[in-house]
């Protein structure tokens, strides 16, 4: 069995701003550390949109797959996929 957390895993993730409801999509090899960086205001792209919540993530086995998935989820069909995937959650949270 492959462990869920290891040094070889990469994560594509989506954060939602509790301030303005907008989302941010990114990827990392350490999801906990990266979320803390966003929460602490250490990321320029989300600094002014705090507080944030992690609303979605996927694990990939390599960096290229995570980067490709990030780009897919940011635009067009990928944005629609996430909207449909999180329809119940997003409707509950406004």
Biopython code that builds the backbone (N, CA, C, O; Angstrom):
import numpy as np
from Bio.PDB.StructureBuilder import StructureBuilder

atoms = [
    (1, "UNK", "N", (0.835, -1.183, 0.000)),
    (1, "UNK", "CA", (0.000, 0.000, 0.000)),
    (1, "UNK", "C", (0.879, 1.246, 0.000)),
    (1, "UNK", "O", (1.855, 1.316, 0.747)),
    (2, "UNK", "N", (0.540, 2.223, -0.829)),
    (2, "UNK", "CA", (1.294, 3.471, -0.911)),
    (2, "UNK", "C", (0.749, 4.448, 0.135)),
    (2, "UNK", "O", (-0.462, 4.660, 0.207)),
    (3, "UNK", "N", (1.619, 5.038, 0.937)),
    (3, "UNK", "CA", (1.130, 5.993, 1.943)),
    (3, "UNK", "C", (0.547, 7.243, 1.293)),
    (3, "UNK", "O", (0.969, 7.648, 0.210)),
    (4, "UNK", "N", (-0.421, 7.844, 1.964)),
    (4, "UNK", "CA", (-1.063, 9.044, 1.434)),
    (4, "UNK", "C", (-0.098, 10.224, 1.462)),
    (4, "UNK", "O", (-0.061, 11.012, 0.517)),
    (5, "UNK", "N", (0.672, 10.355, 2.519)),
    (5, "UNK", "CA", (1.631, 11.455, 2.632)),
    (5, "UNK", "C", (3.036, 10.917, 2.474)),
    (5, "UNK", "O", (3.508, 10.141, 3.306)),
    (6, "UNK", "N", (3.703, 11.324, 1.415)),
    (6, "UNK", "CA", (5.100, 10.981, 1.251)),
    (6, "UNK", "C", (5.775, 12.074, 0.442)),
    (6, "UNK", "O", (5.111, 12.970, -0.080)),
    (7, "UNK", "N", (7.068, 12.001, 0.341)),
    (7, "UNK", "CA", (7.848, 13.047, -0.335)),
    (7, "UNK", "C", (7.680, 13.023, -1.849)),
    (7, "UNK", "O", (8.095, 13.962, -2.528)),
    (8, "UNK", "N", (7.084, 11.970, -2.385)),
    (8, "UNK", "CA", (6.946, 11.843, -3.828)),
    (8, "UNK", "C", (5.583, 12.278, -4.337)),
    (8, "UNK", "O", (5.338, 12.235, -5.543)),
    (9, "UNK", "N", (4.703, 12.689, -3.462)),
    (9, "UNK", "CA", (3.348, 13.077, -3.861)),
    (9, "UNK", "C", (3.268, 14.581, -4.079)),
    (9, "UNK", "O", (3.955, 15.365, -3.425)),
    (10, "UNK", "N", (2.410, 14.956, -5.017)),
    (10, "UNK", "CA", (2.123, 16.354, -5.281)),
    (10, "UNK", "C", (0.621, 16.538, -5.201)),
    (10, "UNK", "O", (-0.144, 15.615, -5.481)),
    (11, "UNK", "N", (0.212, 17.716, -4.823)),
    (11, "UNK", "CA", (-1.201, 17.995, -4.617)),
    (11, "UNK", "C", (-1.635, 19.210, -5.428)),
    (11, "UNK", "O", (-0.961, 20.240, -5.446)),
    (12, "UNK", "N", (-2.757, 19.070, -6.088)),
    (12, "UNK", "CA", (-3.429, 20.192, -6.710)),
    (12, "UNK", "C", (-4.550, 20.556, -5.747)),
    (12, "UNK", "O", (-5.285, 19.682, -5.288)),
    (13, "UNK", "N", (-4.683, 21.837, -5.441)),
    (13, "UNK", "CA", (-5.627, 22.224, -4.400)),
    (13, "UNK", "C", (-6.395, 23.485, -4.792)),
    (13, "UNK", "O", (-5.969, 24.261, -5.648)),
    (14, "UNK", "N", (-7.541, 23.658, -4.135)),
    (14, "UNK", "CA", (-8.351, 24.858, -4.339)),
    (14, "UNK", "C", (-8.692, 25.437, -2.973)),
    (14, "UNK", "O", (-9.189, 24.746, -2.084)),
    (15, "UNK", "N", (-8.411, 26.718, -2.838)),
    (15, "UNK", "CA", (-8.750, 27.462, -1.634)),
    (15, "UNK", "C", (-9.903, 28.400, -1.953)),
    (15, "UNK", "O", (-10.044, 28.871, -3.082)),
    (16, "UNK", "N", (-10.714, 28.662, -0.956)),
    (16, "UNK", "CA", (-11.789, 29.639, -1.116)),
    (16, "UNK", "C", (-11.602, 30.717, -0.063)),
    (16, "UNK", "O", (-11.358, 30.432, 1.109)),
    (17, "UNK", "N", (-11.723, 31.958, -0.506)),
    (17, "UNK", "CA", (-11.614, 33.092, 0.398)),
    (17, "UNK", "C", (-12.924, 33.251, 1.156)),
    (17, "UNK", "O", (-13.994, 33.311, 0.550)),
    (18, "UNK", "N", (-12.842, 33.318, 2.458)),
    (18, "UNK", "CA", (-14.028, 33.588, 3.267)),
    (18, "UNK", "C", (-14.366, 35.081, 3.250)),
    (18, "UNK", "O", (-15.440, 35.492, 3.690)),
    (19, "UNK", "N", (-13.448, 35.871, 2.743)),
    (19, "UNK", "CA", (-13.637, 37.316, 2.644)),
    (19, "UNK", "C", (-14.485, 37.687, 1.423)),
    (19, "UNK", "O", (-15.430, 38.469, 1.533)),
    (20, "UNK", "N", (-14.144, 37.120, 0.253)),
    (20, "UNK", "CA", (-14.848, 37.499, -0.969)),
    (20, "UNK", "C", (-15.442, 36.327, -1.747)),
    (20, "UNK", "O", (-16.072, 36.536, -2.784)),
    (21, "UNK", "N", (-15.251, 35.096, -1.263)),
    (21, "UNK", "CA", (-15.823, 33.917, -1.911)),
    (21, "UNK", "C", (-15.089, 33.443, -3.152)),
    (21, "UNK", "O", (-15.468, 32.429, -3.738)),
    (22, "UNK", "N", (-14.051, 34.150, -3.563)),
    (22, "UNK", "CA", (-13.286, 33.756, -4.749)),
    (22, "UNK", "C", (-12.390, 32.563, -4.435)),
    (22, "UNK", "O", (-12.055, 32.306, -3.278)),
    (23, "UNK", "N", (-12.007, 31.839, -5.488)),
    (23, "UNK", "CA", (-11.166, 30.665, -5.305)),
    (23, "UNK", "C", (-9.764, 30.900, -5.853)),
    (23, "UNK", "O", (-9.539, 31.774, -6.690)),
    (24, "UNK", "N", (-8.837, 30.102, -5.362)),
    (24, "UNK", "CA", (-7.454, 30.112, -5.809)),
    (24, "UNK", "C", (-7.051, 28.659, -6.013)),
    (24, "UNK", "O", (-7.291, 27.820, -5.144)),
    (25, "UNK", "N", (-6.445, 28.356, -7.144)),
    (25, "UNK", "CA", (-6.006, 26.996, -7.453)),
    (25, "UNK", "C", (-4.487, 26.978, -7.547)),
    (25, "UNK", "O", (-3.885, 27.855, -8.166)),
    (26, "UNK", "N", (-3.871, 25.972, -6.928)),
    (26, "UNK", "CA", (-2.423, 25.846, -6.977)),
    (26, "UNK", "C", (-2.000, 24.401, -6.850)),
    (26, "UNK", "O", (-2.839, 23.503, -6.777)),
    (27, "UNK", "N", (-0.682, 24.175, -6.821)),
    (27, "UNK", "CA", (-0.174, 22.826, -6.575)),
    (27, "UNK", "C", (1.069, 22.920, -5.707)),
    (27, "UNK", "O", (1.753, 23.943, -5.678)),
    (28, "UNK", "N", (1.346, 21.832, -5.002)),
    (28, "UNK", "CA", (2.472, 21.790, -4.076)),
    (28, "UNK", "C", (2.840, 20.342, -3.774)),
    (28, "UNK", "O", (2.076, 19.423, -4.070)),
    (29, "UNK", "N", (4.007, 20.147, -3.186)),
    (29, "UNK", "CA", (4.367, 18.799, -2.724)),
    (29, "UNK", "C", (4.175, 18.664, -1.213)),
    (29, "UNK", "O", (4.404, 17.592, -0.652)),
    (30, "UNK", "N", (3.753, 19.756, -0.550)),
    (30, "UNK", "CA", (3.487, 19.706, 0.891)),
    (30, "UNK", "C", (2.240, 20.552, 1.167)),
    (30, "UNK", "O", (2.334, 21.756, 1.405)),
    (31, "UNK", "N", (1.101, 19.918, 1.131)),
    (31, "UNK", "CA", (-0.178, 20.615, 1.219)),
    (31, "UNK", "C", (-0.357, 21.337, 2.554)),
    (31, "UNK", "O", (-0.827, 22.474, 2.577)),
    (32, "UNK", "N", (0.001, 20.707, 3.644)),
    (32, "UNK", "CA", (-0.155, 21.342, 4.958)),
    (32, "UNK", "C", (0.705, 22.601, 5.075)),
    (32, "UNK", "O", (0.241, 23.647, 5.530)),
    (33, "UNK", "N", (1.954, 22.483, 4.660)),
    (33, "UNK", "CA", (2.863, 23.623, 4.722)),
    (33, "UNK", "C", (2.368, 24.757, 3.819)),
    (33, "UNK", "O", (2.376, 25.919, 4.223)),
    (34, "UNK", "N", (1.940, 24.424, 2.606)),
    (34, "UNK", "CA", (1.494, 25.448, 1.655)),
    (34, "UNK", "C", (0.229, 26.137, 2.151)),
    (34, "UNK", "O", (0.102, 27.355, 2.019)),
    (35, "UNK", "N", (-0.710, 25.382, 2.719)),
    (35, "UNK", "CA", (-1.915, 26.000, 3.255)),
    (35, "UNK", "C", (-1.567, 26.963, 4.391)),
    (35, "UNK", "O", (-2.149, 28.042, 4.498)),
    (36, "UNK", "N", (-0.619, 26.567, 5.232)),
    (36, "UNK", "CA", (-0.184, 27.449, 6.319)),
    (36, "UNK", "C", (0.426, 28.731, 5.754)),
    (36, "UNK", "O", (0.180, 29.818, 6.277)),
    (37, "UNK", "N", (1.214, 28.611, 4.698)),
    (37, "UNK", "CA", (1.802, 29.794, 4.073)),
    (37, "UNK", "C", (0.711, 30.736, 3.566)),
    (37, "UNK", "O", (0.783, 31.948, 3.767)),
    (38, "UNK", "N", (-0.295, 30.169, 2.907)),
    (38, "UNK", "CA", (-1.414, 30.993, 2.439)),
    (38, "UNK", "C", (-2.123, 31.643, 3.629)),
    (38, "UNK", "O", (-2.410, 32.839, 3.601)),
    (39, "UNK", "N", (-2.400, 30.873, 4.654)),
    (39, "UNK", "CA", (-3.126, 31.362, 5.827)),
    (39, "UNK", "C", (-2.357, 32.442, 6.577)),
    (39, "UNK", "O", (-2.951, 33.351, 7.156)),
    (40, "UNK", "N", (-1.037, 32.336, 6.564)),
    (40, "UNK", "CA", (-0.192, 33.301, 7.271)),
    (40, "UNK", "C", (0.109, 34.550, 6.432)),
    (40, "UNK", "O", (0.830, 35.440, 6.881)),
    (41, "UNK", "N", (-0.441, 34.613, 5.221)),
    (41, "UNK", "CA", (-0.225, 35.786, 4.374)),
    (41, "UNK", "C", (1.107, 35.803, 3.659)),
    (41, "UNK", "O", (1.558, 36.864, 3.227)),
    (42, "UNK", "N", (1.750, 34.650, 3.521)),
    (42, "UNK", "CA", (3.056, 34.575, 2.878)),
    (42, "UNK", "C", (2.976, 34.363, 1.370)),
    (42, "UNK", "O", (4.006, 34.291, 0.700)),
    (43, "UNK", "N", (1.773, 34.264, 0.834)),
    (43, "UNK", "CA", (1.582, 34.119, -0.607)),
    (43, "UNK", "C", (0.974, 35.414, -1.140)),
    (43, "UNK", "O", (-0.111, 35.820, -0.722)),
    (44, "UNK", "N", (1.670, 36.047, -2.053)),
    (44, "UNK", "CA", (1.218, 37.325, -2.598)),
    (44, "UNK", "C", (-0.174, 37.230, -3.221)),
    (44, "UNK", "O", (-0.976, 38.156, -3.098)),
    (45, "UNK", "N", (-0.457, 36.125, -3.881)),
    (45, "UNK", "CA", (-1.730, 36.001, -4.602)),
    (45, "UNK", "C", (-2.949, 35.838, -3.695)),
    (45, "UNK", "O", (-4.069, 36.104, -4.132)),
    (46, "UNK", "N", (-2.763, 35.412, -2.453)),
    (46, "UNK", "CA", (-3.912, 35.227, -1.554)),
    (46, "UNK", "C", (-3.830, 36.072, -0.289)),
    (46, "UNK", "O", (-4.736, 36.029, 0.543)),
    (47, "UNK", "N", (-2.772, 36.826, -0.138)),
    (47, "UNK", "CA", (-2.538, 37.594, 1.094)),
    (47, "UNK", "C", (-3.723, 38.482, 1.470)),
    (47, "UNK", "O", (-4.121, 38.514, 2.634)),
    (48, "UNK", "N", (-4.284, 39.196, 0.512)),
    (48, "UNK", "CA", (-5.380, 40.110, 0.793)),
    (48, "UNK", "C", (-6.750, 39.467, 0.803)),
    (48, "UNK", "O", (-7.755, 40.155, 0.979)),
    (49, "UNK", "N", (-6.806, 38.158, 0.619)),
    (49, "UNK", "CA", (-8.095, 37.463, 0.524)),
    (49, "UNK", "C", (-8.348, 36.552, 1.713)),
    (49, "UNK", "O", (-9.297, 35.767, 1.701)),
    (50, "UNK", "N", (-7.515, 36.646, 2.735)),
    (50, "UNK", "CA", (-7.679, 35.824, 3.929)),
    (50, "UNK", "C", (-8.873, 36.293, 4.743)),
    (50, "UNK", "O", (-9.252, 37.461, 4.661)),
    (51, "UNK", "N", (-9.471, 35.404, 5.528)),
    (51, "UNK", "CA", (-9.114, 34.003, 5.774)),
    (51, "UNK", "C", (-9.515, 33.094, 4.610)),
    (51, "UNK", "O", (-10.391, 33.415, 3.808)),
    (52, "UNK", "N", (-8.842, 31.958, 4.555)),
    (52, "UNK", "CA", (-9.036, 30.988, 3.476)),
    (52, "UNK", "C", (-9.427, 29.631, 4.036)),
    (52, "UNK", "O", (-9.107, 29.293, 5.176)),
    (53, "UNK", "N", (-10.124, 28.866, 3.214)),
    (53, "UNK", "CA", (-10.394, 27.476, 3.580)),
    (53, "UNK", "C", (-10.034, 26.591, 2.395)),
    (53, "UNK", "O", (-10.223, 26.959, 1.236)),
    (54, "UNK", "N", (-9.514, 25.423, 2.717)),
    (54, "UNK", "CA", (-9.198, 24.422, 1.709)),
    (54, "UNK", "C", (-10.501, 23.711, 1.361)),
    (54, "UNK", "O", (-11.108, 23.077, 2.224)),
    (55, "UNK", "N", (-10.937, 23.810, 0.101)),
    (55, "UNK", "CA", (-12.217, 23.192, -0.253)),
    (55, "UNK", "C", (-12.065, 21.962, -1.142)),
    (55, "UNK", "O", (-13.024, 21.210, -1.321)),
    (56, "UNK", "N", (-10.858, 21.742, -1.711)),
    (56, "UNK", "CA", (-10.696, 20.604, -2.615)),
    (56, "UNK", "C", (-9.207, 20.335, -2.811)),
    (56, "UNK", "O", (-8.405, 21.266, -2.888)),
    (57, "UNK", "N", (-8.845, 19.057, -2.889)),
    (57, "UNK", "CA", (-7.487, 18.718, -3.308)),
    (57, "UNK", "C", (-7.457, 17.336, -3.936)),
    (57, "UNK", "O", (-8.310, 16.488, -3.674)),
    (58, "UNK", "N", (-6.452, 17.137, -4.769)),
    (58, "UNK", "CA", (-6.202, 15.858, -5.424)),
    (58, "UNK", "C", (-4.722, 15.540, -5.262)),
    (58, "UNK", "O", (-3.884, 16.441, -5.272)),
    (59, "UNK", "N", (-4.406, 14.268, -5.113)),
    (59, "UNK", "CA", (-3.018, 13.847, -5.037)),
    (59, "UNK", "C", (-2.579, 13.310, -6.393)),
    (59, "UNK", "O", (-3.320, 12.578, -7.049)),
    (60, "UNK", "N", (-1.383, 13.676, -6.803)),
    (60, "UNK", "CA", (-0.779, 13.164, -8.035)),
    (60, "UNK", "C", (0.563, 12.531, -7.681)),
    (60, "UNK", "O", (1.185, 12.909, -6.688)),
    (61, "UNK", "N", (1.002, 11.594, -8.471)),
    (61, "UNK", "CA", (2.250, 10.893, -8.191)),
    (61, "UNK", "C", (3.475, 11.635, -8.713)),
    (61, "UNK", "O", (4.600, 11.282, -8.361)),
    (62, "UNK", "N", (3.277, 12.674, -9.559)),
    (62, "UNK", "CA", (4.440, 13.437, -10.009)),
    (62, "UNK", "C", (4.072, 14.899, -10.254)),
    (62, "UNK", "O", (2.900, 15.244, -10.401)),
    (63, "UNK", "N", (5.077, 15.730, -10.295)),
    (63, "UNK", "CA", (4.889, 17.173, -10.398)),
    (63, "UNK", "C", (4.219, 17.587, -11.704)),
    (63, "UNK", "O", (3.356, 18.464, -11.704)),
    (64, "UNK", "N", (4.604, 16.970, -12.804)),
    (64, "UNK", "CA", (4.008, 17.336, -14.097)),
    (64, "UNK", "C", (2.505, 17.099, -14.120)),
    (64, "UNK", "O", (1.753, 17.916, -14.650)),
    (65, "UNK", "N", (2.067, 15.988, -13.548)),
    (65, "UNK", "CA", (0.627, 15.707, -13.493)),
    (65, "UNK", "C", (-0.098, 16.732, -12.628)),
    (65, "UNK", "O", (-1.184, 17.186, -12.988)),
    (66, "UNK", "N", (0.488, 17.098, -11.498)),
    (66, "UNK", "CA", (-0.138, 18.082, -10.601)),
    (66, "UNK", "C", (-0.210, 19.443, -11.277)),
    (66, "UNK", "O", (-1.225, 20.132, -11.170)),
    (67, "UNK", "N", (0.844, 19.840, -11.967)),
    (67, "UNK", "CA", (0.862, 21.121, -12.671)),
    (67, "UNK", "C", (-0.175, 21.143, -13.800)),
    (67, "UNK", "O", (-0.872, 22.140, -13.988)),
    (68, "UNK", "N", (-0.271, 20.056, -14.535)),
    (68, "UNK", "CA", (-1.267, 19.958, -15.618)),
    (68, "UNK", "C", (-2.680, 20.027, -15.065)),
    (68, "UNK", "O", (-3.555, 20.684, -15.629)),
    (69, "UNK", "N", (-2.884, 19.340, -13.956)),
    (69, "UNK", "CA", (-4.213, 19.341, -13.331)),
    (69, "UNK", "C", (-4.569, 20.730, -12.809)),
    (69, "UNK", "O", (-5.719, 21.156, -12.916)),
    (70, "UNK", "N", (-3.592, 21.438, -12.246)),
    (70, "UNK", "CA", (-3.811, 22.812, -11.789)),
    (70, "UNK", "C", (-4.285, 23.684, -12.960)),
    (70, "UNK", "O", (-5.276, 24.405, -12.841)),
    (71, "UNK", "N", (-3.583, 23.614, -14.071)),
    (71, "UNK", "CA", (-3.962, 24.431, -15.235)),
    (71, "UNK", "C", (-5.343, 24.060, -15.747)),
    (71, "UNK", "O", (-6.120, 24.937, -16.125)),
    (72, "UNK", "N", (-5.659, 22.765, -15.765)),
    (72, "UNK", "CA", (-6.985, 22.328, -16.206)),
    (72, "UNK", "C", (-8.075, 22.904, -15.306)),
    (72, "UNK", "O", (-9.082, 23.409, -15.802)),
    (73, "UNK", "N", (-7.883, 22.834, -13.999)),
    (73, "UNK", "CA", (-8.915, 23.269, -13.047)),
    (73, "UNK", "C", (-9.093, 24.792, -12.997)),
    (73, "UNK", "O", (-10.106, 25.278, -12.495)),
    (74, "UNK", "N", (-8.129, 25.534, -13.507)),
    (74, "UNK", "CA", (-8.207, 26.989, -13.489)),
    (74, "UNK", "C", (-9.083, 27.569, -14.600)),
    (74, "UNK", "O", (-9.562, 28.697, -14.479)),
    (75, "UNK", "N", (-9.296, 26.825, -15.664)),
    (75, "UNK", "CA", (-9.949, 27.385, -16.850)),
    (75, "UNK", "C", (-11.050, 26.485, -17.393)),
    (75, "UNK", "O", (-11.065, 25.281, -17.138)),
    (76, "UNK", "N", (-11.972, 27.082, -18.147)),
    (76, "UNK", "CA", (-12.981, 26.404, -18.948)),
    (76, "UNK", "C", (-13.601, 25.159, -18.360)),
    (76, "UNK", "O", (-14.302, 25.203, -17.349)),
    (77, "UNK", "N", (-13.325, 24.038, -19.023)),
    (77, "UNK", "CA", (-13.911, 22.750, -18.630)),
    (77, "UNK", "C", (-13.553, 22.382, -17.190)),
    (77, "UNK", "O", (-14.374, 21.813, -16.472)),
    (78, "UNK", "N", (-12.350, 22.701, -16.776)),
    (78, "UNK", "CA", (-11.920, 22.383, -15.415)),
    (78, "UNK", "C", (-12.691, 23.177, -14.370)),
    (78, "UNK", "O", (-13.073, 22.643, -13.329)),
    (79, "UNK", "N", (-12.916, 24.446, -14.652)),
    (79, "UNK", "CA", (-13.720, 25.266, -13.719)),
    (79, "UNK", "C", (-15.137, 24.716, -13.629)),
    (79, "UNK", "O", (-15.719, 24.670, -12.546)),
    (80, "UNK", "N", (-15.689, 24.299, -14.758)),
    (80, "UNK", "CA", (-17.035, 23.711, -14.758)),
    (80, "UNK", "C", (-17.042, 22.392, -13.995)),
    (80, "UNK", "O", (-17.987, 22.105, -13.259)),
    (81, "UNK", "N", (-15.995, 21.588, -14.165)),
    (81, "UNK", "CA", (-15.883, 20.327, -13.444)),
    (81, "UNK", "C", (-15.943, 20.576, -11.928)),
    (81, "UNK", "O", (-16.702, 19.920, -11.215)),
    (82, "UNK", "N", (-15.140, 21.524, -11.449)),
    (82, "UNK", "CA", (-15.103, 21.814, -10.012)),
    (82, "UNK", "C", (-16.440, 22.364, -9.544)),
    (82, "UNK", "O", (-16.927, 21.990, -8.477)),
    (83, "UNK", "N", (-17.030, 23.239, -10.327)),
    (83, "UNK", "CA", (-18.323, 23.803, -9.947)),
    (83, "UNK", "C", (-19.356, 22.689, -9.775)),
    (83, "UNK", "O", (-20.120, 22.701, -8.810)),
    (84, "UNK", "N", (-19.388, 21.733, -10.696)),
    (84, "UNK", "CA", (-20.308, 20.604, -10.603)),
    (84, "UNK", "C", (-19.916, 19.647, -9.479)),
    (84, "UNK", "O", (-20.780, 19.129, -8.772)),
    (85, "UNK", "N", (-18.635, 19.417, -9.317)),
    (85, "UNK", "CA", (-18.133, 18.488, -8.299)),
    (85, "UNK", "C", (-18.461, 18.983, -6.893)),
    (85, "UNK", "O", (-18.760, 18.189, -6.002)),
    (86, "UNK", "N", (-18.404, 20.297, -6.702)),
    (86, "UNK", "CA", (-18.626, 20.888, -5.383)),
    (86, "UNK", "C", (-19.973, 21.593, -5.275)),
    (86, "UNK", "O", (-20.179, 22.418, -4.385)),
    (87, "UNK", "N", (-20.877, 21.268, -6.175)),
    (87, "UNK", "CA", (-22.169, 21.950, -6.236)),
    (87, "UNK", "C", (-22.878, 22.000, -4.886)),
    (87, "UNK", "O", (-23.333, 23.065, -4.469)),
    (88, "UNK", "N", (-22.975, 20.889, -4.214)),
    (88, "UNK", "CA", (-23.660, 20.843, -2.914)),
    (88, "UNK", "C", (-22.950, 21.681, -1.873)),
    (88, "UNK", "O", (-23.592, 22.428, -1.135)),
    (89, "UNK", "N", (-21.647, 21.571, -1.803)),
    (89, "UNK", "CA", (-20.868, 22.336, -0.839)),
    (89, "UNK", "C", (-20.982, 23.832, -1.109)),
    (89, "UNK", "O", (-21.237, 24.615, -0.194)),
    (90, "UNK", "N", (-20.793, 24.225, -2.359)),
    (90, "UNK", "CA", (-20.818, 25.633, -2.693)),
    (90, "UNK", "C", (-22.188, 26.252, -2.485)),
    (90, "UNK", "O", (-22.285, 27.425, -2.124)),
    (91, "UNK", "N", (-23.252, 25.485, -2.706)),
    (91, "UNK", "CA", (-24.592, 26.033, -2.487)),
    (91, "UNK", "C", (-24.875, 26.217, -0.997)),
    (91, "UNK", "O", (-25.625, 27.115, -0.614)),
    (92, "UNK", "N", (-24.282, 25.373, -0.162)),
    (92, "UNK", "CA", (-24.468, 25.508, 1.289)),
    (92, "UNK", "C", (-23.714, 26.695, 1.868)),
    (92, "UNK", "O", (-24.134, 27.296, 2.857)),
    (93, "UNK", "N", (-22.590, 27.023, 1.232)),
    (93, "UNK", "CA", (-21.737, 28.071, 1.775)),
    (93, "UNK", "C", (-21.941, 29.419, 1.084)),
    (93, "UNK", "O", (-21.356, 30.424, 1.490)),
    (94, "UNK", "N", (-22.762, 29.436, 0.050)),
    (94, "UNK", "CA", (-23.045, 30.697, -0.626)),
    (94, "UNK", "C", (-21.996, 31.001, -1.615)),
    (94, "UNK", "O", (-22.061, 32.030, -2.288)),
]
sb = StructureBuilder()
sb.init_structure("model")
sb.init_model(0)
sb.init_chain("A")
sb.init_seg("    ")
for serial, (resi, resn, name, xyz) in enumerate(atoms, 1):
    if name == "N":
        sb.init_residue(resn, " ", resi, " ")
    sb.init_atom(name, np.array(xyz, "f"), 0.0, 1.0, " ", f" {name:<3s}", serial, name[0])
structure = sb.get_structure()
